[in-house]
Amino acid sequence: MVPYPVQLIPVIFNIQIQSSTFVYSQNSQRAIQCTNAEGVQISRNYFNTASSIAPVLLCNTKNISASNNNFISNQSALSQFYTYDNSTPCLTSLTSLINLLPSAFNETFLPPIIATGSGIQINVVRTSTTTTSTTSSTSQTSITTSTVSTSLSNTQGSLSTRSSSVIYASTMASDLYSYCEQYSHDEPSPSSQDPTAALFSELIHESVHDEFKQELKTNMVLYIVAGATHSKHTGKNLATKLRIHLCNYARDIKGFQYAFIQTMSPATRHIYVKKMNGKEMKIVDLATWQWKKKDDGSSYSFKNYHNEPAVNILIDFNERK
């Protein structure tokens, strides 16, 4: 038995990870990581991995369910995970997930932009100097303002300042300049043992050095990392409103000029291209992508992948005014 986490603060509810394909190599990190969530359903996914690292890590999370997941070549022999329900913490065996381990129970990572019952708003943490701040999930940049600027009603689309503790959607972003400074994309990383990391490293390198026709500076390009919407509120245009709100805030308050997105999701691609006037700068068919490994030849790691391509998308905020 392990103690119930003392700071279990759910900030995202009812996450569904289903019908997805995860392919990664021996030294890859986890395919799914989730922090501060209540209600996580993982089903009908395909994991192809040679890694000994558990493919799924849930932190500060309760009410977990999983079924019909297919694992190929995972070296981990354990089939256990920790689940924290509303009553008694328990260690349960579940053959559909491998090594689902909790960690960092005393940490909370709140999303910078949230959609609540009363609308979209900036998520803030107040300090003794009445300054409010929110930090991106990758901890490279912070967005600071003196007040919660606006919230957008998801029912009528009108501006309001009401607040609610119920979160319907969230999105996370960073400064692309700060990201590249930290992870150094001056050149692709062929020495990486992870083809997925090498692919997206190469795409960022091409975007920064080939597609983007000017010198990258701080507070210039917003790197939108990820977003999620409550399953009960999909199809209501909430995901689009949330991303538009994020881009407007980054442009009007922080002075960003562009947004950069990498995606393999057709729904996400539709939002940024069709609804937000983004331009597809690079489209990569994973089945034909050649992984050029340093001192180790090359390979086609995703030759059996026949799904959505990886896409670089750039949004010019000046064209959206």
C-alpha positions, 0 to 999 in steps of 0.5 A: 500500500502507498499513501493517498497523494496529499495534493491530488488536485484534478485539473483535467477531467475525463481524458480518453486516449483511444484508437491511437498508434504509438511506435518508439524505440529502445531508448524512447521515453513514455508514450503517454504522460498525464498529470493531475487528471480525474477519469482517464480511459485508455483503450484500443491503442497499439504500442510497438516498443522495444523500450524497458520504460513503462509506456504510460505514466500517470501522476496525481491521477485517479479513476483510471480504466484501460482495455483492449490495448495491444503491446508489441515487443515491450521488454517490461515483464510487469503488468501492474499499475497504481490506481487511486480511487475516491475511497481506498488506494490500491495496487491492481493487476491489469494485463492491458497496461504495463508498469503504470507507475505514479510519481510526483504526488506532491506536485501540481502542473496547472495548464496556462490556458483553461476552458471552464464552465463559464468560459475560456480564461487565463489560468493564474497563480496570485503572489504577494505582490498581486502579480499573476503568472502562468508557465508553459508545460515545458517550463521555458517561458512564463506569461505574466499579467496583472489581471485575469484578462478575459473569459469567453462563454462557451454557450453564447460566445460573449466575453465575461469575467465569471469564474468556475472550477470546472475545466472543459479544455486546456492548451499549452504553449511555449516560446519557440526561441526559448525551446530551441535554446534549451533543446538546441535545434541548430542541427537535427539530432541523428544520434538520437536513439528515438526515431520519433524524437529525431523526426520532430527534431528534424521538422523543427530544424527545417521550420526554423532554418529553412521555412521561416525566412527570418532570424528567430527571436524571443517572443516572436513565435509561439510554439503550441505544444498540446491541447485537450478537450473534455469528451463531453464538450467536443464538437462545440467549437470549444477547441477552436475558440480556445486556440484563437483565444491563446493566439490573440493573448500571445499577440496582443499581450506578449507581442508574438507575431506567429504560432508554430504547430506540429501535429499528426491529428486531422482534427487539429490540422483542420482547426489551424489550417481551415479555421485559423488560416494557418499554412502547411509548411511541411508535410511528411509521410512517415512511411517514406521518412528516412532516419539518418542515424549518425555512424549507423547508416539509415533506416525507415523506422515507420515504413509500416505506418499508414496513417496521418502525416506529420505536419508543420503549420505556421500562423501569421498573426498579422493576417488574422487581425 
